[in-house]
Amino acid sequence: MFGNLGFPELLIIMVVILLLFGAKRIPEIAGSMGKGIKEFRKNINDATREVTSETRAPGEPESQSRLTAAELEQRRAVDEAERPAPKRLL
């Protein structure tokens, strides 16, 4: 879409922006855009951290890597042994 955007085109765009907003407003606009991008990245990282922490087992530390199939089976067996029998409704 913007593959053929060269230096002359960028220069024209910068001049138009300078004329529209003025020299004093451009640093303010750039600063607010920078703060917005920083906040967006922070929220994305927080959401990613939250999702990955929910997929881990409650006692599993964050630095622990993936478990082998045997370790998973062992954990499931321990979890099932500790789980009480379900109650019957009838």
C-alpha positions as CSV (number, residue, x, y, z in Angstrom):
1,M,0.0,0.0,0.0
2,F,2.7,2.5,1.0
3,G,5.5,0.6,-0.8
4,N,6.4,3.5,-3.1
5,L,6.6,6.2,-0.3
6,G,10.0,7.8,-0.8
7,F,11.8,10.8,0.7
8,P,10.0,13.5,-1.4
9,E,6.6,12.2,-0.4
10,L,7.6,12.0,3.3
11,L,8.9,15.6,3.1
12,I,5.6,16.8,1.6
13,I,3.7,15.0,4.4
14,M,5.9,16.6,7.1
15,V,5.5,20.1,5.6
16,V,1.7,19.6,5.6
17,I,1.7,18.5,9.2
18,L,3.9,21.4,10.2
19,L,1.4,23.8,8.5
20,L,-1.6,22.2,10.0
21,F,-0.4,21.9,13.6
22,G,2.4,24.5,14.0
23,A,5.9,24.1,15.4
24,K,4.8,24.3,19.0
25,R,2.1,21.6,18.9
26,I,4.2,18.9,17.1
27,P,6.3,17.9,20.1
28,E,3.2,17.8,22.3
29,I,1.5,15.5,19.7
30,A,4.5,13.3,19.4
31,G,4.9,13.0,23.2
32,S,1.3,12.0,23.6
33,M,1.6,9.5,20.9
34,G,4.7,8.0,22.6
35,K,2.9,7.8,25.9
36,G,-0.1,6.1,24.2
37,I,2.2,3.5,22.5
38,K,4.0,2.9,25.8
39,E,0.7,2.3,27.7
40,F,-0.5,0.0,24.9
41,R,2.6,-2.1,25.0
42,K,2.4,-2.2,28.9
43,N,-1.2,-3.4,28.7
44,I,-0.4,-6.0,26.1
45,N,2.5,-7.4,28.2
46,D,0.3,-7.5,31.3
47,A,-2.5,-9.3,29.4
48,T,0.1,-11.8,28.0
49,R,1.5,-12.4,31.5
50,E,-1.9,-12.9,33.0
51,V,-2.9,-15.4,30.3
52,T,0.3,-17.4,30.7
53,S,0.0,-17.4,34.5
54,E,-3.5,-18.8,34.2
55,T,-2.4,-21.7,32.1
56,R,0.2,-22.8,34.6
57,A,-0.6,-25.0,37.6
58,P,-1.1,-23.1,40.8
59,G,2.1,-24.4,42.5
60,E,4.2,-24.2,39.4
61,P,6.9,-21.4,39.4
62,E,7.1,-19.0,36.5
63,S,10.6,-20.1,35.5
64,Q,9.6,-23.8,35.1
65,S,9.5,-24.9,31.5
66,R,7.1,-27.5,30.0
67,L,6.6,-30.7,31.8
68,T,7.2,-34.1,30.2
69,A,4.3,-36.4,29.5
70,A,5.3,-38.7,32.4
71,E,5.4,-35.8,34.9
72,L,2.0,-34.6,33.7
73,E,0.5,-38.1,34.2
74,Q,2.0,-38.2,37.7
75,R,0.5,-34.9,38.6
76,R,-2.9,-35.9,37.3
77,A,-2.8,-39.1,39.3
78,V,-1.9,-37.2,42.5
79,D,-4.7,-34.7,41.8
80,E,-7.2,-37.4,41.3
81,A,-6.2,-39.2,44.4
82,E,-6.6,-36.0,46.5
83,R,-9.9,-35.1,45.0
84,P,-13.0,-36.3,47.0
85,A,-15.6,-38.5,45.5
86,P,-18.5,-36.6,43.8
87,K,-21.7,-36.4,45.8
88,R,-24.8,-38.1,44.4
89,L,-28.0,-36.0,44.0
90,L,-30.4,-38.9,44.2
